[in-house]
Amino acid sequence: MGTKRDWEGQPLELHPKDTSMADTEGPTVLSIFENFRDELDEHHDRRERIIKKSRDITALSKKIIFALQRVRATNQPLPPKIAQENQVRFDQIHALFEAVVPEQLGINSWRYQRQLSPGIQEFIEAVSFDHYLRTQTLISHAEVAARVPAQILVTEEDYLLGLFDLTGEMMRFAVLSLSSGNTAATKTDETATESKAPTLSPSQGDIVIDLRAMRARFESLSVPRRHNMLRDLAKKLEVMQASVEKVERAAYGILVRGSERPSGWTPDLSAPVEVESH
């Protein structure tokens, strides 16, 4: 092969390819993608740690709720054994929330809110049920926020969805209470003798009234179509309505036909309930 020459016939001097730019750009681009990789790995690891703690909070909250279902009275202190057991669990939940705080600093409080939200809602269900049995009132959003570290974000959406779940626990508590047979007899003026027509005890009647009041408030909620809460609201609302109607059916069964029931009778809640919005 002949030597390449320029237009004047002089031999061309072949220079090696200039790789200075490639040498400077190559490692820079590679280091950028390595940083992206490290950030994504850190993100996924943090996300998994938060999910794990959220599940632990959920499990402890369920244990608190199961223990509270053994209570048989409202608006009075809990039995000492149950109160002591649950306080240990509440302390463990608080420690788990404390462990989440370093993972949710700054913008991360919103970035990982969806991962922690199930645990927060279950905790709200537990703490609100505990509060209701002690005081027969609903716990406020501010009171819930005071039960967790200040850095943990308790949104209004999580608070409301937690109260939706509370109605299910109140339904179970009410049905057990109505099944216990603690009803009062009434006296008729005409016969001046004791009638067998039963009435609900004050605590039984109060929980039915409270559930119906909660249903009315929940049904009046207006949520924008694009709100994040909307996708969970429809199902929660349906379950809440069914829970309240189960309690109503059990209470009506006692009041209307209670005198015909044999000793030890319990309400039959197996029939489906037609749920409709009012």
C-alpha positions, 0 to 999 in steps of 0.5 A, spaced: 500 500 500 502 506 498 504 512 502 498 517 502 500 524 500 497 531 500 495 535 494 502 538 494 505 530 494 508 531 501 507 525 505 501 525 510 503 525 517 498 520 520 496 522 528 493 517 533 486 518 534 485 524 539 482 520 545 483 525 550 476 527 550 474 520 551 478 519 556 475 525 560 468 524 558 468 516 559 469 516 567 465 522 568 459 518 565 460 512 568 461 515 575 454 518 574 451 512 572 454 509 578 451 514 583 444 513 580 445 505 581 447 507 588 442 512 589 437 507 587 439 501 591 439 505 597 432 507 595 430 500 594 433 498 601 430 504 605 423 502 602 424 495 604 426 497 611 420 501 612 415 496 609 418 491 614 417 496 620 410 498 617 408 490 617 411 490 624 407 496 627 401 492 623 402 486 627 402 489 634 396 493 633 392 487 631 394 484 637 392 490 641 385 490 638 384 482 639 386 484 647 381 489 647 375 485 644 376 481 651 373 487 654 366 488 656 364 495 658 365 502 655 367 508 659 371 506 664 378 503 665 381 497 662 382 491 666 389 492 669 392 485 665 389 488 658 392 495 660 399 492 662 399 488 656 397 493 651 402 498 654 408 494 652 405 493 645 404 501 644 411 502 647 414 497 642 410 500 636 413 507 638 420 504 638 418 502 631 416 509 629 422 512 632 426 507 628 423 509 621 424 517 623 431 517 620 429 514 614 423 519 613 427 526 613 426 531 609 422 530 602 422 522 604 417 523 609 412 524 603 416 519 598 415 513 603 408 515 606 405 510 602 409 504 604 408 506 612 401 508 611 398 501 612 402 501 619 399 508 621 392 506 619 392 500 623 395 503 629 390 509 628 385 503 629 388 500 635 389 507 639 382 509 637 379 503 639 383 503 646 380 511 646 373 509 645 373 503 650 376 508 655 372 514 654 366 512 649 369 518 645 372 518 638 380 520 638 382 526 635 387 527 629 391 531 634 391 526 639 393 521 634 399 525 632 401 526 639 402 518 640 407 518 635 414 521 634 413 528 631 417 527 625 412 521 623 407 524 618 400 522 620 395 525 614 388 526 615 387 521 610 390 516 614 386 518 620 379 518 617 381 511 613 383 508 620 376 511 623 373 507 618 376 501 620 374 502 627 367 501 625 369 494 624 372 493 631 366 497 634 361 492 630 364 486 633 364 489 640 357 491 640 355 484 637 359 480 643 355 485 648 348 484 645 350 477 645 351 477 652 344 477 654 345 483 659 338 486 657 334 490 662 326 488 663 321 493 663 315 494 667 308 496 664 303 501 667 297 497 665 299 491 669 303 493 674 307 487 673 314 486 670 314 485 663 319 480 659 320 485 653 327 486 653 331 493 653 338 494 651 342 496 657 345 504 657 352 501 654 349 497 649 344 503 646 350 508 646 354 504 642 349 503 637 347 510 637 355 512 636 355 507 630 349 510 627 352 517 628 359 515 625 355 512 619 352 519 618 358 523 618 362 518 614 357 518 608 357 526 608 364 526 606 366 529 600 372 527 596 375 530 590 375 525 584 383 526 584 384 525 591 389 519 593 383 517 598 378 516 593 381 509 591 380 506 598 374 510 600 368 506 596 370 500 599 371 502 606 364 506 606 361 499 603 364 495 609 362 501 614 355 501 612 355 493 612 358 493 619 353 498 622 347 495 619 349 488 622 349 492 629 342 495 628 339 488 625 342 485 632 339 490 636 332 490 633 332 482 633 333 483 641 328 489 642 323 486 637 323 479 638 327 478 644 322 475 649 321 469 644 329 468 644 331 462 648 336 463 653 343 463 650 341 466 644 346 470 640 344 474 634 344 471 627 349 475 622 350 470 617 345 473 612 347 478 607 346 486 608 343 490 603 348 496 603 345 503 600 347 510 601 342 515 604 
